[in-house]
Amino acid sequence: MFSENNAKKGVTFPKGFKAAGIKAGIKKSGNPDLAIIYTEQEAAVAGTFTQNAVAAAPVLVSRQVIQGGKVHAVVANAGCANACTGAQGLQDAKEMADCTAAALDCKPNEVIVGSTGVIGVLLPMDKLRAGIKKAAAELTEHGSVDAGNAIITTDTYSKACATEVEIGGKKVRFGAIAKGSGMIQPNMATMLCFITTDAAIDAKLMQEALSDIVGLTFNMISIDGDMSTNDMAVVMANGAAGNAKITTKDKDYDVFYATLKSICTGLAQRIASDGEGATKFLTIHVTGTKSFADAKTVAMSIAKSPLVKTAFFGEDPNWGRVICAVGYAGVPMTPEKTVVKFGGIPVYANGVGAKFDGDKLHDVMAEHDILIEVEMGLGEAEATVWSCDFSYEYVKINGEYHT
């Protein structure tokens, strides 16, 4: 479904979309730091944003854009979050939209604005103004990789994907780029995710789909338990595929929903796997609870435990830390009914540690991808959360982040 070749095309895989990523001089490293995604054909838009009360200026601007239901462009920078910057920061975020609109001959309220990077620093607007003009002039149908590289911060790589499905007898394409590596907390992460599609779909219906899907994907990851100020996931649908516009939850909607969910699931998993300094990708599957909320709470309790995360970094099968996190999660739990497994091997059952083959468990702990299963034995609900370990490198990255 997601070929590597198409993934490189990312947000420019769907018809009518162009992108660019350039060096505007915002990052001290000199790496690419400004991206634009553009569709000349008007696109329906949907978006979800951080639930942090300290929302960054670009989030405030983009929330208003989403209310209008239509867009032509996204402009996003890395290296400066434009968060906690007061009235000047809000003015700067609006000016980013103004400059982009002027360069692309659209309206400022049809431009999504995104930023990521250091909090509490004003944007270097002289560099942004020049950079936006440059990026707009370099828009191309092959610009997705550059755009993806221009929005990353501590990521080791830009996340991207693309796919094609059939909706209403027409070939419909989807593409995406995303960044996220640290300050990852459920209810969005320190992430920017931009998804494009040439499907024709009602904006309100697409918003409903995205909001539901985010709850099952991007809200099910945790790297360090910190909620960012700048998170956003945005979908733009320009209708260039020519399918009959999706306005009800029919079969076409089901295909659209399933495809969007698949994209968001894959990106969420890759963000968790690429956590700052991560050496392990942890999938935490909790079953047998009375509700999805209970299962998610237990899984998140495990995912956010520094003791659990450091144990997996050290490849130490310390199941005691996991069952401890289950016990303090705050949901109904009966120790004698609970079973904990690492890589399919029971390590805790009947209220005590289980007997296991040490060599086989050692092999499990040495893997990069590790499945942690918790069977609660109290109901039929379940939930899956994706996370990673804590390494020495995580502390180094975050200890030196501002410098």
C-alpha positions in Angstrom: 0.0 0.0 0.0 2.8 2.4 0.9 5.6 2.0 -1.5 9.0 3.7 -0.8 8.9 5.3 -4.2 5.6 6.9 -3.5 6.6 7.9 0.0 9.3 10.1 -1.5 6.6 11.9 -3.4 4.7 12.5 -0.1 2.5 15.5 -0.2 3.0 16.1 -3.9 1.8 12.6 -4.8 -1.8 13.7 -5.1 -2.8 15.7 -8.2 -2.5 19.5 -8.0 -0.1 19.8 -5.0 3.3 21.3 -5.1 5.9 21.8 -2.3 9.2 23.3 -1.5 11.7 23.3 1.4 14.5 25.8 1.7 17.2 27.2 4.0 15.8 30.5 5.4 18.5 30.9 8.0 16.3 30.3 11.0 18.2 27.2 12.3 21.7 27.8 13.7 22.8 24.5 11.9 22.1 26.0 8.5 19.8 23.1 7.6 16.6 23.5 5.7 14.0 25.3 7.9 11.1 26.6 5.8 8.5 24.7 3.9 5.5 25.5 1.7 2.8 23.1 0.4 0.4 24.6 -2.2 -2.6 23.7 -4.3 -3.9 26.1 -6.8 -7.2 24.3 -6.8 -9.0 25.2 -3.5 -8.9 22.5 -0.9 -11.3 21.5 1.9 -9.4 21.4 5.1 -9.5 19.7 8.5 -7.2 20.0 11.5 -6.5 19.0 15.1 -4.3 20.9 17.4 -2.5 20.8 20.8 -4.7 20.8 23.9 -2.0 22.7 25.8 -3.5 25.9 27.3 -0.2 27.6 26.3 -0.8 27.3 22.5 1.7 28.8 20.2 0.8 31.7 17.9 0.7 29.6 14.7 -1.8 27.3 16.4 -4.1 30.2 17.2 -3.9 31.4 13.6 -4.4 28.0 12.0 -7.4 27.2 14.2 -9.2 30.2 12.7 -8.2 29.1 9.2 -9.7 25.6 9.8 -13.0 27.3 10.7 -13.2 28.7 7.2 -13.1 25.1 5.8 -10.9 25.9 2.8 -7.2 26.5 2.1 -4.6 26.9 -0.6 -1.4 26.5 1.3 0.6 25.6 4.3 3.7 27.5 5.4 5.8 26.0 8.2 9.2 26.7 9.8 11.6 24.8 12.1 14.1 26.3 14.5 11.7 28.6 16.3 8.3 27.6 17.8 6.9 31.1 18.0 5.4 30.1 21.3 5.0 32.3 24.4 5.9 35.3 22.3 2.8 37.4 23.1 1.2 40.0 20.8 4.4 40.2 18.6 4.4 36.5 18.1 0.8 36.5 17.0 1.4 39.3 14.6 4.4 37.5 13.2 2.3 34.3 12.6 -0.3 36.4 10.8 2.5 38.0 8.7 3.7 34.5 7.7 0.2 33.9 6.3 0.1 37.3 4.7 3.5 36.9 3.0 2.6 33.4 1.7 -0.8 34.6 0.4 0.8 37.4 -1.4 3.4 35.1 -3.0 0.8 32.6 -4.1 -2.1 34.9 -5.0 -4.5 33.6 -2.4 -6.0 35.0 0.8 -4.2 35.0 4.2 -7.2 33.1 5.8 -6.5 30.3 3.3 -3.0 29.6 4.6 -2.2 27.2 7.5 0.8 28.4 9.6 3.0 26.0 11.5 6.2 26.4 13.6 8.4 24.1 15.6 11.6 24.6 17.6 12.7 26.6 20.7 9.9 28.2 22.8 10.0 31.8 23.9 12.0 33.2 20.9 10.6 35.6 18.3 10.8 34.6 14.7 13.5 36.4 12.6 10.9 37.9 10.3 13.4 39.4 7.9 14.6 35.9 7.1 11.0 34.6 7.0 9.9 37.2 4.5 12.8 36.5 2.1 12.5 32.7 2.7 8.8 32.6 1.9 9.3 34.4 -1.4 12.2 32.0 -2.2 10.2 28.9 -1.3 7.1 30.0 -3.3 9.3 30.5 -6.3 10.7 27.0 -5.9 7.5 25.1 -5.6 7.5 21.9 -7.6 5.7 18.6 -8.0 8.8 16.9 -6.7 9.3 19.1 -3.6 7.9 16.9 -0.9 11.2 15.5 0.3 12.7 19.0 0.7 9.5 20.2 2.5 9.7 17.2 4.8 13.4 17.9 5.6 12.6 21.6 6.3 10.1 20.9 9.2 12.2 18.4 11.3 14.0 19.3 14.5 15.5 16.5 16.5 14.1 13.9 14.2 16.7 11.6 12.7 14.6 11.6 9.4 11.5 13.1 7.9 8.5 10.9 8.0 6.6 10.6 4.8 4.2 8.3 3.0 1.9 8.1 0.0 -0.7 5.8 -1.4 -3.4 5.4 -4.1 -6.9 3.9 -3.7 -10.1 3.8 -5.7 -13.0 5.9 -4.5 -16.2 6.2 -6.6 -14.5 4.6 -9.6 -11.7 7.2 -9.6 -8.1 6.8 -8.5 -7.5 8.9 -5.4 -4.1 9.7 -4.0 -3.0 10.6 -0.5 0.4 11.8 0.7 1.9 13.1 3.9 4.9 14.5 5.6 5.3 14.7 9.4 7.9 15.5 12.1 8.0 14.6 15.7 10.6 13.1 18.0 10.5 14.7 21.5 8.0 16.4 23.8 5.6 13.6 22.7 2.4 13.3 24.8 -1.0 11.9 24.1 -3.5 14.5 22.9 -1.1 15.3 20.0 2.6 15.4 20.2 5.3 18.0 19.3 4.5 17.2 15.8 3.6 18.8 12.5 1.7 16.5 10.2 0.5 17.6 6.8 -1.7 15.3 4.7 -2.8 16.0 1.2 -5.3 14.2 -1.0 -6.9 14.9 -4.3 -10.2 13.4 -3.1 -13.4 15.5 -3.1 -14.9 15.5 0.4 -17.0 17.8 2.5 -14.8 19.7 5.0 -17.0 19.1 8.0 -17.2 15.4 7.3 -13.4 15.2 6.8 -13.0 17.1 10.1 -15.1 14.5 11.9 -13.1 11.7 10.4 -9.7 13.3 11.3 -10.8 14.1 14.9 -11.9 10.5 15.4 -8.8 9.0 13.8 -6.4 11.2 15.7 -7.9 9.8 18.9 -6.9 6.3 17.8 -3.4 7.2 16.4 -1.5 10.4 17.2 -3.2 10.5 20.6 -1.9 6.9 21.3 1.8 7.7 21.4 4.1 8.9 24.1 7.8 9.4 24.2 8.3 11.5 27.3 4.9 12.5 28.7 5.3 16.2 27.8 2.7 18.0 25.8 3.9 20.5 23.2 2.6 24.0 22.5 2.7 23.7 18.7 1.1 20.4 17.6 -1.0 20.1 14.6 -2.3 17.6 12.1 -3.9 19.0 9.0 -5.6 17.4 6.0 -6.1 19.2 2.7 -8.4 17.7 0.0 -8.5 19.6 -3.4 -10.9 17.3 -5.3 -8.6 17.0 -8.3 -9.2 13.2 -8.6 -12.7 13.9 -9.9 -14.6 11.5 -7.6 -18.2 12.4 -6.7 -17.9 14.6 -3.6 -18.2 12.6 -0.4 -20.9 14.2 1.7 -22.3 11.3 3.7 -20.9 8.3 5.5 -21.3 5.9 2.6 -18.9 3.3 1.1 -16.7 6.0 -0.4 -16.4 7.6 3.0 -15.4 4.3 4.5 -12.6 3.9 2.0 -11.5 7.5 2.7 -11.6 6.9 6.4 -9.7 3.7 6.3 -7.0 5.2 4.2 -6.6 8.2 6.4 -6.5 6.0 9.5 -3.8 3.8 7.9 -1.7 6.9 7.1 -2.0 8.3 10.6 -1.3 5.0 12.2 1.9 4.5 10.3 3.1 8.0 10.9 2.3 7.7 14.7 4.3 4.5 14.9 7.3 6.1 13.1 7.2 9.1 15.3 7.3 6.9 18.4 10.0 4.8 17.0 12.1 7.9 16.2 11.8 9.3 19.7 14.8 11.3 20.8 17.7 9.0 21.5 15.4 5.9 21.1 16.9 2.5 20.7 13.7 0.5 21.1 10.2 0.8 19.7 7.6 -0.4 22.2 4.1 -1.5 21.4 1.9 -1.7 24.5 -1.3 -3.7 24.0 -3.7 -3.8 26.9 -6.7 -6.1 26.7 -9.5 -7.2 29.1 -10.6 -3.9 30.5 -14.1 -2.6 31.0 -13.6 0.3 28.6 -11.2 1.7 25.9 -10.5 4.6 28.3 -9.3 2.1 31.0 -7.1 0.2 28.6 -5.6 3.4 27.2 -4.9 4.7 30.8 -3.1 1.5 31.7 -1.1 1.5 28.5 -0.1 5.1 28.9 0.9 4.5 32.5 3.4 1.9 31.2 4.5 4.1 28.3 5.2 7.1 30.4 7.1 5.3 33.2 10.8 6.4 33.2 11.6 3.2 35.1 9.9 1.0 32.4 11.6 2.9 29.6 15.1 2.8 31.1 14.7 -0.9 31.8 14.0 -1.6 28.1 16.9 0.6 27.1 19.1 -1.6 29.3 17.5 -4.8 28.0 16.5 -5.7 31.5 13.3 -7.8 31.7 12.2 -6.0 34.9 8.5 -7.0 34.7 8.1 -5.5 38.2 8.3 -2.0 36.8 5.5 -2.8 34.3 3.1 -4.4 36.8 3.8 -1.5 39.1 2.8 1.0 36.4 -0.4 -1.1 35.8 -1.2 -1.0 39.5 -0.9 2.8 39.9 -2.7 3.6 36.7 -5.9 4.3 38.6 -8.3 1.9 36.9 -9.9 -1.4 38.2 -7.3 -4.1 38.5 -7.1 -7.6 40.1 -3.5 -8.7 40.4 -4.4 -12.4 40.3 -6.2 -12.0 36.9 -3.6 -9.9 35.3 -1.0 -11.3 32.9 2.0 -9.5 31.6 4.0 -10.7 28.5 7.1 -9.5 26.8 7.3 -10.6 23.2 4.7 -13.2 23.8 6.5 -14.7 26.8 4.5 -14.5 30.1 6.6 -12.8 32.8 3.8 -12.2 35.4 0.7 -14.2 36.1 -1.5 -15.2 39.1 -0.1 -12.4 41.2 3.5 -13.5 41.0 6.4 -13.7 38.5 6.0 -16.4 35.9 8.6 -19.0 35.1 10.2 -18.3 31.7 13.1 -19.3 29.5 15.8 -16.8 30.2 17.5 -17.2 26.9 14.3 -16.6 24.9 13.5 -13.6 26.9 17.0 -12.2 26.5 16.5 -12.5 22.7 13.2 -10.6 23.0 14.8 -7.8 25.0 17.6 -7.5 22.4 15.1 -6.7 19.6 14.4 -3.2 18.4 10.7 -3.8 18.2 9.2 -5.2 21.4 5.6 -6.0 22.2 4.4 -5.6 25.8 1.1 -7.2 26.5 -1.1 -6.8 29.5 -4.2 -8.9 29.9 -6.4 -7.5 32.7 -9.1 -10.2 32.7 -12.0 -7.8 33.6 -13.8 -7.0 30.3 -13.7 -7.0 26.5 -12.1 -3.6 25.7 -8.6 -3.0 24.5 -6.1 -0.3 23.4 -2.7 -0.1 21.8 -0.1 2.6 22.6 3.2 3.1 20.9 6.3 4.4 22.8 10.1 4.0 23.0 12.8 3.6 25.6 14.9 6.3 27.4 18.6 6.3 26.5 21.6 8.3 27.6 21.2 10.2 24.3 17.7 11.4 25.3 19.2 13.3 28.2 22.0 14.7 26.1 19.6 15.9 23.4 17.3 17.6 25.8 20.0 18.9 28.1 21.6 20.8 25.2 18.4 21.6 23.2 18.3 25.3 23.8 22.0 25.7 23.0 
